[in-house]
Amino acid sequence: MLKPKMVSGYIEAGQVAATLMTKSGNIYTGICIDTACSLGMCAERNAIAHMLTCGESEIRKLAVVMSDGTMSLPCGACCEFMMQLGQWAGEIEILIDYQKAEVRQLKDLCPNWWGTYNTRGDKE
């Protein structure tokens, strides 16, 4: 999955990979796609798009791996995207350190998320 390559002179893909597990136990993966004009996609959102395409929407666990094999936190845009998936989203477990089996919940990465005060309601 993590196989960085130049797709063209404008697009590089696979420098970051993400894997998520859903409530039902299914696994979805994604890679980052970097473009010269900033229209690329993070690995996390790519994996989430794959999950949504397959009809699922509830993430339980997420791991993000850099090209050197180290773990990474999801970027702010990906954290925001995940928080909007549902009221349960803050409970998503993010693998921080594989060697130490260190995990944090998404709500710890977004403690003052604006949607906490959203009055639109939310699909369970």
C-alpha positions as YAML, in Angstrom:
chain: A
units: angstrom
residues:
- id: 1
  name: MET
  ca: [0.00, 0.00, 0.00]
- id: 2
  name: LEU
  ca: [2.76, 2.46, 0.89]
- id: 3
  name: LYS
  ca: [4.58, 2.66, -2.44]
- id: 4
  name: PRO
  ca: [5.50, 6.27, -3.25]
- id: 5
  name: LYS
  ca: [5.65, 7.01, -6.96]
- id: 6
  name: MET
  ca: [5.47, 9.82, -9.45]
- id: 7
  name: VAL
  ca: [2.28, 9.50, -11.45]
- id: 8
  name: SER
  ca: [3.21, 12.40, -13.72]
- id: 9
  name: GLY
  ca: [5.26, 15.57, -13.57]
- id: 10
  name: TYR
  ca: [2.40, 17.07, -11.56]
- id: 11
  name: ILE
  ca: [1.22, 14.23, -9.32]
- id: 12
  name: GLU
  ca: [3.00, 12.17, -6.68]
- id: 13
  name: ALA
  ca: [1.12, 9.45, -4.81]
- id: 14
  name: GLY
  ca: [1.68, 7.16, -1.88]
- id: 15
  name: GLN
  ca: [3.99, 9.16, 0.41]
- id: 16
  name: VAL
  ca: [1.46, 8.62, 3.22]
- id: 17
  name: ALA
  ca: [-0.92, 5.68, 3.73]
- id: 18
  name: ALA
  ca: [-3.94, 5.29, 6.00]
- id: 19
  name: THR
  ca: [-5.91, 2.29, 7.16]
- id: 20
  name: LEU
  ca: [-9.19, 2.45, 9.01]
- id: 21
  name: MET
  ca: [-11.43, -0.14, 10.61]
- id: 22
  name: THR
  ca: [-15.18, 0.37, 10.73]
- id: 23
  name: LYS
  ca: [-17.71, -0.53, 13.40]
- id: 24
  name: SER
  ca: [-18.49, -3.71, 11.44]
- id: 25
  name: GLY
  ca: [-14.79, -4.68, 11.36]
- id: 26
  name: ASN
  ca: [-14.18, -3.95, 7.68]
- id: 27
  name: ILE
  ca: [-10.82, -2.44, 6.68]
- id: 28
  name: TYR
  ca: [-10.39, 0.40, 4.18]
- id: 29
  name: THR
  ca: [-7.14, 1.88, 2.96]
- id: 30
  name: GLY
  ca: [-6.03, 5.01, 1.16]
- id: 31
  name: ILE
  ca: [-2.91, 6.81, 0.01]
- id: 32
  name: CYS
  ca: [-2.17, 10.49, -0.28]
- id: 33
  name: ILE
  ca: [-2.25, 12.08, -3.69]
- id: 34
  name: ASP
  ca: [-0.17, 15.26, -3.94]
- id: 35
  name: THR
  ca: [-0.68, 17.53, -6.92]
- id: 36
  name: ALA
  ca: [1.09, 20.64, -8.17]
- id: 37
  name: CYS
  ca: [-2.14, 22.65, -7.95]
- id: 38
  name: SER
  ca: [-3.19, 21.58, -4.41]
- id: 39
  name: LEU
  ca: [-6.16, 19.48, -5.58]
- id: 40
  name: GLY
  ca: [-4.75, 16.32, -4.03]
- id: 41
  name: MET
  ca: [-6.19, 14.21, -1.24]
- id: 42
  name: CYS
  ca: [-4.87, 13.04, 2.11]
- id: 43
  name: ALA
  ca: [-4.56, 9.30, 2.70]
- id: 44
  name: GLU
  ca: [-7.09, 9.49, 5.54]
- id: 45
  name: ARG
  ca: [-9.79, 11.13, 3.42]
- id: 46
  name: ASN
  ca: [-9.01, 8.73, 0.59]
- id: 47
  name: ALA
  ca: [-9.64, 5.76, 2.95]
- id: 48
  name: ILE
  ca: [-12.80, 7.46, 4.25]
- id: 49
  name: ALA
  ca: [-14.04, 8.00, 0.69]
- id: 50
  name: HIS
  ca: [-13.47, 4.29, 0.01]
- id: 51
  name: MET
  ca: [-15.44, 3.42, 3.17]
- id: 52
  name: LEU
  ca: [-18.33, 5.74, 2.24]
- id: 53
  name: THR
  ca: [-18.37, 4.38, -1.32]
- id: 54
  name: CYS
  ca: [-18.84, 0.90, 0.15]
- id: 55
  name: GLY
  ca: [-21.83, 2.06, 2.22]
- id: 56
  name: GLU
  ca: [-20.23, 2.39, 5.65]
- id: 57
  name: SER
  ca: [-19.77, 5.52, 7.73]
- id: 58
  name: GLU
  ca: [-18.67, 4.63, 11.26]
- id: 59
  name: ILE
  ca: [-14.92, 4.49, 11.89]
- id: 60
  name: ARG
  ca: [-13.61, 2.74, 14.99]
- id: 61
  name: LYS
  ca: [-9.82, 2.89, 14.44]
- id: 62
  name: LEU
  ca: [-7.39, 4.75, 12.19]
- id: 63
  name: ALA
  ca: [-3.66, 4.46, 11.52]
- id: 64
  name: VAL
  ca: [-1.61, 6.86, 9.37]
- id: 65
  name: VAL
  ca: [1.88, 5.86, 8.19]
- id: 66
  name: MET
  ca: [4.53, 8.10, 6.66]
- id: 67
  name: SER
  ca: [6.89, 6.97, 3.88]
- id: 68
  name: ASP
  ca: [9.66, 6.31, 6.45]
- id: 69
  name: GLY
  ca: [7.37, 3.92, 8.36]
- id: 70
  name: THR
  ca: [6.65, 6.22, 11.29]
- id: 71
  name: MET
  ca: [3.13, 6.87, 12.53]
- id: 72
  name: SER
  ca: [1.52, 10.26, 11.98]
- id: 73
  name: LEU
  ca: [-1.44, 12.15, 13.33]
- id: 74
  name: PRO
  ca: [-4.21, 13.01, 10.85]
- id: 75
  name: CYS
  ca: [-4.00, 16.59, 9.60]
- id: 76
  name: GLY
  ca: [-6.50, 19.20, 10.77]
- id: 77
  name: ALA
  ca: [-8.66, 18.86, 7.65]
- id: 78
  name: CYS
  ca: [-8.92, 15.10, 8.14]
- id: 79
  name: CYS
  ca: [-9.72, 15.49, 11.86]
- id: 80
  name: GLU
  ca: [-12.46, 17.97, 10.95]
- id: 81
  name: PHE
  ca: [-13.84, 15.64, 8.28]
- id: 82
  name: MET
  ca: [-13.96, 12.71, 10.71]
- id: 83
  name: MET
  ca: [-15.58, 14.75, 13.49]
- id: 84
  name: GLN
  ca: [-18.45, 15.55, 11.13]
- id: 85
  name: LEU
  ca: [-19.22, 11.86, 10.52]
- id: 86
  name: GLY
  ca: [-21.39, 11.63, 13.65]
- id: 87
  name: GLN
  ca: [-21.72, 12.26, 17.37]
- id: 88
  name: TRP
  ca: [-19.70, 9.10, 18.04]
- id: 89
  name: ALA
  ca: [-16.73, 10.34, 15.96]
- id: 90
  name: GLY
  ca: [-14.80, 11.69, 18.95]
- id: 91
  name: GLU
  ca: [-14.38, 8.07, 20.07]
- id: 92
  name: ILE
  ca: [-12.37, 7.10, 16.97]
- id: 93
  name: GLU
  ca: [-9.08, 5.59, 18.12]
- id: 94
  name: ILE
  ca: [-5.98, 6.98, 16.40]
- id: 95
  name: LEU
  ca: [-2.80, 4.90, 16.58]
- id: 96
  name: ILE
  ca: [-0.04, 7.28, 17.67]
- id: 97
  name: ASP
  ca: [2.89, 4.90, 18.26]
- id: 98
  name: TYR
  ca: [2.90, 1.33, 16.95]
- id: 99
  name: GLN
  ca: [5.85, 0.17, 19.09]
- id: 100
  name: LYS
  ca: [4.27, 1.43, 22.33]
- id: 101
  name: ALA
  ca: [0.69, 0.61, 21.20]
- id: 102
  name: GLU
  ca: [-0.17, 4.23, 22.06]
- id: 103
  name: VAL
  ca: [-3.67, 5.30, 21.02]
- id: 104
  name: ARG
  ca: [-5.56, 8.57, 21.40]
- id: 105
  name: GLN
  ca: [-9.17, 9.37, 20.70]
- id: 106
  name: LEU
  ca: [-10.07, 11.88, 18.02]
- id: 107
  name: LYS
  ca: [-11.82, 14.08, 20.60]
- id: 108
  name: ASP
  ca: [-8.42, 14.50, 22.33]
- id: 109
  name: LEU
  ca: [-7.02, 15.92, 19.09]
- id: 110
  name: CYS
  ca: [-10.03, 18.25, 18.66]
- id: 111
  name: PRO
  ca: [-10.98, 19.18, 22.25]
- id: 112
  name: ASN
  ca: [-12.87, 22.37, 21.37]
- id: 113
  name: TRP
  ca: [-14.42, 21.24, 18.12]
- id: 114
  name: TRP
  ca: [-16.95, 23.77, 16.82]
- id: 115
  name: GLY
  ca: [-19.56, 21.10, 16.06]
- id: 116
  name: THR
  ca: [-19.95, 20.37, 19.78]
- id: 117
  name: TYR
  ca: [-22.25, 23.37, 19.79]
- id: 118
  name: ASN
  ca: [-24.06, 22.50, 16.57]
- id: 119
  name: THR
  ca: [-27.84, 22.57, 16.96]
- id: 120
  name: ARG
  ca: [-28.68, 20.98, 13.59]
- id: 121
  name: GLY
  ca: [-28.99, 17.55, 15.12]
- id: 122
  name: ASP
  ca: [-27.10, 14.51, 14.04]
- id: 123
  name: LYS
  ca: [-27.87, 11.15, 12.49]
- id: 124
  name: GLU
  ca: [-26.98, 8.38, 14.92]
...
